[in-house]
Amino acid sequence: MAKAPRTRETQEPVAKAKGRARRKRHSVYVVYLRNPKGDGKAGYYVGMTGLSPEQRLDNHLRGIKAARVVTKFGVRLVPTLYEHLNPLTYQDAVRLEVELAESLRKRGFQVFGGH
């Protein structure tokens, strides 16, 4: 059985850190969708990512781990809706993805994603 690491000065066990520091390396993002339901109205896709929003949109458009609605109807990012929120911890990104989607739905927009 391996021994616990010890400090040089006191030869007492080194205290382990309690949990990992929460790093802010996630983002929420919003993509403008052109006529996703075929009714002439625009919509939005709300997502979260550990990549930059630009990299994530590029992946969607190339079909890499993509939401079909973004691959077919995605036009551009809408940074005015999310830039002020980023960067986030993973837990905050999960929560804010849902809140941002609900906020847009309450304002009458067609919203995809946001789960």
Backbone as CSV, one residue per row, in Angstrom:
resi,resn,N_x,N_y,N_z,CA_x,CA_y,CA_z,C_x,C_y,C_z
1,MET,0.841,-1.190,0.000,0.000,0.000,0.000,0.881,1.248,0.000
2,ALA,0.560,2.222,-0.855,1.376,3.425,-0.980,1.158,4.342,0.211
3,LYS,2.236,4.992,0.618,2.156,5.940,1.728,1.704,7.290,1.206
4,ALA,0.999,8.041,2.052,0.558,9.378,1.689,1.773,10.294,1.613
5,PRO,1.773,11.276,0.678,2.893,12.213,0.610,3.026,12.997,1.906
6,ARG,4.262,13.329,2.255,4.515,14.064,3.504,5.345,15.310,3.204
7,THR,5.176,16.323,4.033,5.982,17.524,3.880,7.386,17.243,4.380
8,ARG,8.392,17.930,3.851,9.777,17.714,4.272,10.028,18.189,5.686
9,GLU,9.459,19.347,6.029,9.769,19.969,7.307,9.239,19.171,8.497
10,THR,8.000,18.730,8.453,7.377,18.118,9.626,7.142,16.626,9.503
11,GLN,7.283,16.108,8.297,7.005,14.698,8.036,5.562,14.319,8.359
12,GLU,4.660,15.313,8.297,3.238,15.045,8.493,2.586,14.915,7.123
13,PRO,1.509,14.159,7.066,0.839,13.992,5.767,0.419,15.333,5.177
14,VAL,0.554,15.441,3.859,0.134,16.642,3.144,-1.384,16.638,3.068
15,ALA,-1.990,17.756,3.420,-3.445,17.859,3.371,-3.895,17.928,1.919
16,LYS,-4.897,17.130,1.554,-5.444,17.159,0.200,-6.409,18.331,0.074
17,ALA,-6.428,18.926,-1.090,-7.354,20.025,-1.349,-8.770,19.481,-1.327
18,LYS,-9.663,20.248,-0.761,-11.067,19.833,-0.706,-11.762,20.272,-1.981
19,GLY,-11.889,19.340,-2.921,-12.557,19.652,-4.182,-11.654,20.432,-5.116
20,ARG,-12.050,20.478,-6.355,-11.279,21.210,-7.356,-11.769,22.638,-7.433
21,ALA,-10.848,23.519,-7.738,-11.242,24.915,-7.941,-12.124,24.976,-9.178
22,ARG,-13.181,25.726,-9.102,-14.087,25.848,-10.247,-13.519,26.857,-11.232
23,ARG,-13.180,26.360,-12.404,-12.614,27.227,-13.430,-13.703,27.684,-14.383
24,LYS,-13.607,28.926,-14.757,-14.576,29.498,-15.696,-14.062,29.310,-17.106
25,ARG,-14.433,28.177,-17.713,-13.977,27.915,-19.070,-15.103,27.450,-19.989
26,HIS,-16.334,27.656,-19.573,-17.484,27.298,-20.403,-18.212,28.566,-20.832
27,SER,-19.029,28.410,-21.850,-19.780,29.546,-22.395,-21.182,29.110,-22.775
28,VAL,-22.094,30.045,-22.714,-23.396,29.871,-23.349,-23.328,30.657,-24.652
29,TYR,-24.134,30.258,-25.633,-24.122,30.945,-26.920,-25.507,30.874,-27.536
30,VAL,-25.773,31.807,-28.465,-27.062,31.871,-29.153,-26.789,31.974,-30.650
31,VAL,-27.478,31.123,-31.421,-27.348,31.117,-32.880,-28.671,31.595,-33.474
32,TYR,-28.577,32.520,-34.426,-29.746,32.982,-35.172,-30.091,31.933,-36.219
33,LEU,-31.350,31.515,-36.252,-31.819,30.503,-37.203,-32.778,31.148,-38.201
34,ARG,-32.569,30.904,-39.487,-33.431,31.469,-40.524,-34.555,30.495,-40.857
35,ASN,-35.791,30.865,-40.507,-37.003,30.130,-40.883,-36.959,28.634,-40.525
36,PRO,-36.677,28.285,-39.274,-36.522,26.867,-38.928,-37.796,26.031,-39.019
37,LYS,-38.961,26.642,-38.858,-40.220,25.885,-38.925,-40.931,26.059,-40.260
38,GLY,-40.326,26.807,-41.171,-40.932,27.002,-42.485,-42.102,27.955,-42.488
39,ASP,-42.254,28.739,-41.433,-43.388,29.659,-41.336,-42.983,31.113,-41.581
40,GLY,-41.740,31.320,-42.020,-41.264,32.670,-42.300,-40.706,33.404,-41.098
41,LYS,-40.771,32.799,-39.919,-40.266,33.446,-38.706,-38.871,32.932,-38.363
42,ALA,-38.065,33.838,-37.846,-36.717,33.464,-37.402,-36.805,32.787,-36.035
43,GLY,-35.718,32.162,-35.648,-35.658,31.525,-34.338,-34.250,31.588,-33.783
44,TYR,-34.075,31.040,-32.604,-32.765,31.011,-31.960,-32.481,29.613,-31.434
45,TYR,-31.210,29.261,-31.424,-30.750,28.038,-30.776,-29.858,28.480,-29.624
46,VAL,-30.114,27.952,-28.428,-29.314,28.287,-27.243,-28.554,27.038,-26.823
47,GLY,-27.249,27.196,-26.625,-26.425,26.066,-26.218,-25.347,26.481,-25.242
48,MET,-24.599,25.466,-24.780,-23.447,25.729,-23.921,-22.285,24.892,-24.428
49,THR,-21.067,25.357,-24.162,-19.903,24.676,-24.693,-18.662,24.955,-23.860
50,GLY,-17.696,24.057,-23.962,-16.375,24.266,-23.389,-15.434,24.864,-24.421
51,LEU,-15.882,24.951,-25.678,-15.125,25.592,-26.752,-15.503,27.066,-26.802
52,SER,-14.892,27.813,-27.690,-15.360,29.185,-27.898,-16.682,29.086,-28.670
53,PRO,-17.583,30.057,-28.517,-18.832,30.020,-29.281,-18.590,29.941,-30.799
54,GLU,-17.540,30.601,-31.280,-17.228,30.574,-32.708,-16.836,29.164,-33.157
55,GLN,-16.004,28.486,-32.362,-15.610,27.117,-32.692,-16.819,26.188,-32.659
56,ARG,-17.682,26.385,-31.665,-18.855,25.520,-31.537,-19.799,25.702,-32.721
57,LEU,-20.034,26.946,-33.139,-20.893,27.183,-34.304,-20.278,26.539,-35.544
58,ASP,-18.978,26.667,-35.719,-18.311,26.040,-36.859,-18.542,24.529,-36.852
59,ASN,-18.438,23.917,-35.679,-18.697,22.471,-35.570,-20.139,22.132,-35.944
60,HIS,-21.084,22.922,-35.459,-22.495,22.702,-35.817,-22.659,22.734,-37.336
61,LEU,-22.111,23.761,-37.952,-22.305,23.951,-39.393,-21.612,22.873,-40.217
62,ARG,-20.559,22.272,-39.675,-19.861,21.187,-40.364,-20.424,19.814,-39.991
63,GLY,-21.426,19.787,-39.110,-22.058,18.528,-38.743,-21.334,17.752,-37.660
64,ILE,-20.430,18.388,-36.926,-19.669,17.731,-35.859,-20.399,17.940,-34.526
65,LYS,-20.892,16.832,-33.951,-21.678,16.896,-32.706,-22.720,18.008,-32.805
66,ALA,-23.442,18.004,-33.894,-24.292,19.127,-34.255,-25.760,18.903,-33.943
67,ALA,-26.431,19.998,-33.631,-27.892,20.016,-33.581,-28.360,20.207,-35.018
68,ARG,-29.219,19.335,-35.496,-29.660,19.383,-36.894,-30.250,20.744,-37.262
69,VAL,-31.004,21.340,-36.348,-31.636,22.619,-36.652,-30.581,23.694,-36.924
70,VAL,-29.431,23.640,-36.248,-28.361,24.615,-36.494,-27.648,24.309,-37.809
71,THR,-27.415,23.034,-38.082,-26.763,22.654,-39.338,-27.587,23.122,-40.536
72,LYS,-28.909,22.980,-40.459,-29.779,23.329,-41.586,-30.124,24.816,-41.667
73,PHE,-30.335,25.461,-40.508,-30.873,26.816,-40.520,-29.999,27.867,-39.837
74,GLY,-28.879,27.450,-39.241,-28.015,28.383,-38.522,-27.355,29.384,-39.449
75,VAL,-27.392,30.659,-39.048,-26.827,31.728,-39.862,-25.600,32.345,-39.193
76,ARG,-25.757,32.755,-37.928,-24.675,33.464,-37.235,-24.915,33.446,-35.734
77,LEU,-23.869,33.778,-34.999,-23.994,33.949,-33.551,-24.640,35.298,-33.262
78,VAL,-25.261,35.412,-32.093,-25.864,36.672,-31.652,-25.203,37.053,-30.326
79,PRO,-23.969,37.587,-30.375,-23.206,37.830,-29.154,-23.834,38.814,-28.184
80,THR,-24.673,39.731,-28.662,-25.291,40.690,-27.734,-26.182,39.990,-26.711
81,LEU,-26.623,38.769,-27.016,-27.495,38.042,-26.092,-26.735,37.212,-25.063
82,TYR,-25.426,36.984,-25.262,-24.713,36.084,-24.345,-23.323,36.544,-23.919
83,GLU,-22.688,37.445,-24.662,-21.295,37.808,-24.380,-21.055,38.272,-22.947
84,HIS,-21.976,39.038,-22.413,-21.811,39.590,-21.069,-21.862,38.509,-19.979
85,LEU,-22.312,37.313,-20.317,-22.434,36.226,-19.342,-21.164,35.380,-19.225
86,ASN,-20.362,35.318,-20.274,-19.213,34.419,-20.346,-17.940,35.069,-19.821
87,PRO,-16.962,34.297,-19.334,-16.903,32.849,-19.170,-17.633,32.401,-17.912
88,LEU,-17.951,31.089,-17.867,-18.731,30.525,-16.760,-18.126,29.215,-16.280
89,THR,-18.466,28.850,-15.054,-18.159,27.495,-14.608,-19.140,26.563,-15.301
90,TYR,-18.857,25.279,-15.298,-19.757,24.306,-15.935,-21.158,24.404,-15.323
91,GLN,-21.233,24.437,-13.987,-22.539,24.480,-13.312,-23.323,25.734,-13.688
92,ASP,-22.639,26.870,-13.757,-23.319,28.112,-14.135,-23.767,28.077,-15.593
93,ALA,-22.956,27.483,-16.466,-23.321,27.390,-17.885,-24.572,26.534,-18.075
94,VAL,-24.657,25.419,-17.343,-25.840,24.553,-17.430,-27.083,25.333,-17.012
95,ARG,-26.981,26.053,-15.910,-28.119,26.819,-15.385,-28.505,27.960,-16.321
96,LEU,-27.507,28.711,-16.795,-27.808,29.875,-17.631,-28.288,29.507,-19.023
97,GLU,-27.902,28.351,-19.532,-28.421,27.897,-20.823,-29.943,27.794,-20.753
98,VAL,-30.442,27.182,-19.696,-31.885,27.023,-19.509,-32.548,28.385,-19.298
99,GLU,-31.955,29.219,-18.445,-32.547,30.529,-18.150,-32.595,31.430,-19.387
100,LEU,-31.535,31.416,-20.180,-31.497,32.243,-21.389,-32.547,31.778,-22.399
101,ALA,-32.678,30.469,-22.577,-33.688,29.934,-23.492,-35.095,30.311,-23.026
102,GLU,-35.358,30.162,-21.751,-36.683,30.511,-21.211,-36.972,31.998,-21.367
103,SER,-35.967,32.829,-21.156,-36.133,34.271,-21.299,-36.526,34.630,-22.736
104,LEU,-35.876,34.002,-23.704,-36.219,34.263,-25.106,-37.611,33.742,-25.449
105,ARG,-37.975,32.573,-24.917,-39.330,32.025,-25.157,-40.400,32.953,-24.588
106,LYS,-40.157,33.469,-23.388,-41.129,34.370,-22.753,-41.318,35.647,-23.559
107,ARG,-40.295,36.024,-24.332,-40.385,37.227,-25.168,-40.980,36.916,-26.532
108,GLY,-41.422,35.661,-26.727,-42.149,35.308,-27.938,-41.327,34.739,-29.077
109,PHE,-40.061,34.438,-28.841,-39.216,33.889,-29.907,-39.332,32.375,-29.978
110,GLN,-39.131,31.831,-31.180,-38.989,30.374,-31.338,-37.594,30.012,-30.843
111,VAL,-37.508,29.098,-29.890,-36.215,28.741,-29.315,-36.034,27.230,-29.371
112,PHE,-34.857,26.837,-29.801,-34.458,25.424,-29.841,-33.283,25.261,-28.889
113,GLY,-33.072,24.050,-28.409,-31.991,23.806,-27.452,-32.382,24.322,-26.085
114,GLY,-31.391,24.734,-25.334,-31.674,25.294,-24.016,-32.161,24.300,-23.006
115,HIS,-31.602,23.063,-23.046,-32.055,22.039,-22.099,-31.024,21.703,-21.085
